[in-house]
């Protein structure tokens, strides 16, 4: 992992941590599934305009269609679960469970991607980083626990790991990131919008802040944020990219404290140290032996 990748992935983690807060706030104005549908629909429009300006084709090779459809379905389930989970529980709790994704991805990559075997050092890094986010949430006093929210967050993490693997092992890996993304959001948008009436009134107490939050999700996350993630997945090892996701729940806990007045234990600062150490071990290059 070079300096550019490290900086880009850290900013990505911060952006997505803030997104968890925005989803939580936006759910005050929209039914969560309806909000997910609006986000995907808006992102389709933004990406179509951007691709037209850049002269990027919408054509997908026939051999990649199966992988693309699977990506779209995994994306749909992932965000269906995540948006509902954030409506049921706190940002910090949902984020910690959701961003356990690198553990499932690393374990699956160890089996499916021969070049990304888990060394003892990388395993230690994964354990340290996961321990860090666990420490951040060790003090649960005063926090409402939703087991439904927990399970949905975990299922969302599994789906995210599946997306990362499909991007690497299927023919869709030959498809540029923009086409990958627009297929996913184009598949998810109608499914979200069709299902949304099952989860209550589409609009709640709508205010200007909810509209601003939706615009942020469409532009900074569902459009260009995901494009950045897919691009980084194509040029860096899956384990290294995923390892930086451990920063997101820590950032989310801090942002939840600053912006939503969620209680944060002093242990969060210790968690930051553990997460940083874990990322260092995962990305450290082994020293070559002198002969």
Protein Blocks (a to p, Z undefined) as FASTA:
>chain_A
ZZklmmmmmmmmmmmmmmmmmmmmmmmmgcfklmmmmmmmmmmmmmmmmmmmnopafbdc
fklmmmmmmmmmmmmmmmmmmmmmmmmmcfklmmmmmmmmmmmmmmmmmmmmmklcccfk
lmmmmmmmmmmmmmmmmpmghiacdfklmmmmmmmmmmmmmmmmmmmmmmklmpcfklmm
mmmmmmmmmmmmmmmmmnopfbdcddfklmmmmmmmmmmmmmmmmmmmmmmmmmpcfklm
mmmmmmmmmmmmmmmmmmnopacdfklmmmmmmmmmmmmmmmpccddddZZ
